[in-house]
Amino acid sequence: MYDQHTLPNGLTIIGERLSHFRSVSIGIWIGAGSQHVAREEGGLSHFLEHMLFKGTEKRSARQIAEAMDAVGGQLNAFTAKECTCFYARVIDEHAELALDVLSDIILNSVYDAGEMEKEKGVILEEIAMTEDEPEDLTHELIMMAHYGDQPLARPILGVADVVRGFTREGVIGYRDRMYRPERAVLAVAGNYDWEKLILMAERFLGDWRSGERGADELIALPATPCLIRREKDIEQLHICLSYPGFAQGADEVYPMSIFNSVFGGAMSSRLFQKIREESGMAYTVYSYPAFFTSTGMLAVYAGTSLQHADAVLGMIRAEIDALVQGGITPAEFEQTRAQLKGSYVLGQESASARMNALGRRMLLHRDTQTEDDVIRKIDAIEHEQVNGVIRAVFAGSCAAALVGRGAEGLGMSAFVANG
């Protein structure tokens, strides 16, 4: 069971009390991610996340860091495609301090102009690092190849020229539009007193008021998949393919997870065993599903030499065709369903993991699901459901991204029209 309350200003509070823990994890989730910004604001959600740690009306950036370090706690944040989360983890007796610091950085940041210029430099270095990591770059490009020129496809970090042009007024304006209590969730998991938590939330966050209305929720529309090639003077050729998947919350999510694990999501998967273990033609090969609120995709990645690229693509094609024609075996199904259930349960054995699952779901779906709910859904999956998902995914058109030496010349006609 979860505790739930809504403050008069519209802020939703959701909690899971774990009385056997001595810690508490607290997160403030905001419905403002990289897909909520226009092209000319690309990277602004991420930049704002950074700026909120650079000083408030009562704490310097150093004092923000020292407040958590002094009690052995953790304080951090992340920006995703559909949300931003600021979180802290402390022992239970310091829950009030954690909520004080989190609310302070969100409500009282000063957006110092000098700090802004320094942080631009930090983020420009972060963007440059992505260019220097061809695997990361390939995953950025596959989003563009799959979703086209839509906000969901654009990089969370933004692009350098846009980041350089951010102004203090623009950052504050975006914050006022998007950081509103009715677009936020306070999620808590661990050992807490619910009544005291409500009083603390009212004290620290009750005065949070809405600014002007922010952007409406964005729906990613189907796009014509394409092939993006980026020639780069590096040793390996990085290949990523994508197929249409399913939205987060769809009935197909758990069957998709089983299918992905058999296909390329584990060391025992068909792709890993065939391409790495049996042929030795790639050090890294895997697949992964991406689930968003309105859409989803399946991606397949391999890093290999130009010499082996055609053979690796041929093996990927053969494994796809074998799955479409024959599905996964009953033994693979039973083993992987048990694996999925086990990894889910083990992954929930921390306050942080539970707070993350609780906060994200309440923010994006406005509901909750318990551990027992998830286990029931996994147990209810049938073999033929998984095979039906396989056929549905690979019936869709393929997009592709290639990065490395020889990217311009590699034939992709087995996957992409005009490839």
ABEGO torsion letter per residue (X at the ends): XBBBBBBAAGBBBBBBBBAABABBBBBBBBBBBAAABBAAABGAAAAAAAAAAAEBAABBAAAAAAAAAAAGBBBBBBBBAABBBBBBBBBAAAAAAAAAAAAAAAAABAGBAAAAAAAAAAAAAAAAAAAABAAAAAAAAAAAAAAEBBAAABBAAEBAAAAAABBAAAAAAAAAAABBAAABBBBBBEBBBAAAAAAAAAAAAAABBBBBBBBBBBBBBBBBBBBBBBBBBBABBBBBBBBBBBBBGBAAAAAAAAAAAAAAABAABAAAAAAAAAAGABABBBBBBBBBAABBBBBBBBBBBAAAAAAAAAAAAAAAAAAAAAEBBAAAAAAAAAAAAAAAAAAAABAAAAAAAAAAAAAAAGBBBBAAAAAAAAAABBAAAAAAAAAAAAABBBBBBBBEBGAAABBAAAABBGX
